[in-house]
Amino acid sequence: MKLICDLESIEVRDVFYVEQLYSQKHAHMLHKHTGILELLYIASGEGRYSVGNRAYAVRAGDLVVCNAEVIHGEAPFQDHTIQTYCCALAGVQIEGLPGSTLLHTSHCPVIPLHGSAAEIGRIMPILYALHSAAPDENRTVCQRLGTSVLLLTIHAIEEQDSSSKSGLEQKKEDLVRQITAYLDHHYTETVSLEEISESLHISPSHLSHLFKRETGVAPMQYIIQRRIGEAQSLLMETKLPIHTIEEILGFGSSCHFTAMFKKYVGIAPREYRKHFHSGSPEL
């Protein structure tokens, strides 16, 4: 694995901290980012985290690599006790891979850090504190800390062997990837299972059974979780009015959006935004 970009060109776009109780109550559901690589460090606890079309068990000392354009997030209504720090980076370029991509799809995205865990575990809280307090004033030191996390992660990846897949496993994964790609392209629209199956030339029953078995959620439930997950990202990362977010994501009304958001996340959209814009990890 060869980093071919200048370290000085790597930018820390954002840093998030989610403490255990908040994570337990308000999972950040399926979402993705364009041009952004996220490194999610599990500081304590254990739970399950989805990347691509798989859910993985994660525990303290693990780091989850979320490549740009790859769906990731926590599943709602599942018990987990994780406390996390997330560093979002732009400008990362690995030889032979698309921009803001750290892993081939054949690699497991959950990296047990072992010896690197202690170093990353010390860096992440400092990076979060500096970035939250004064991102512009601390830009240089945050950039250096962010690249340190990246380099430690690359070192850990190089020590980890990628898992091999059988032909049958690869075929199933390719099909699930096709289904997921379709859902990701149309999740803001009103679509039916029959429309999806007709487009992909798969029977509705086979499509539904395969997708749920491989991802843990039904296709229509996946669409709702994608909408809510993207709403969470927009509330956290932008200042877009809430009514604009509703329109972008295809919710029919403010009442429907608020009701679904509270069902899956546990609080109203306005409260969720307030928590992440407060600059404090406390509830």
Secondary structure, DSSP 8 states (H G I E B T S, - for coil): --B-S-GGG-EEEEEEEE-HHHHHHS---SB--SS-EEEEEEEE-EEEEEETTEEEEEETTEEEEE-TT--EE--TT-----EEEEEEEES--BTTS-TT--S-TTS-SEEE-THHHHHHHHHHHHHHHHHHH-TTTTHHHHHHHHHHHHHHHHHHHHHS------HHHHHHHHHHHHHHHHHHHHTTS---HHHHHHHHT--HHHHHHHHHHHHSS-HHHHHHHHHHHHHHHHHHH----HHHHHHHTT-S-HHHHHHHHHHHHSS-HHHHHHHHTSS-S--
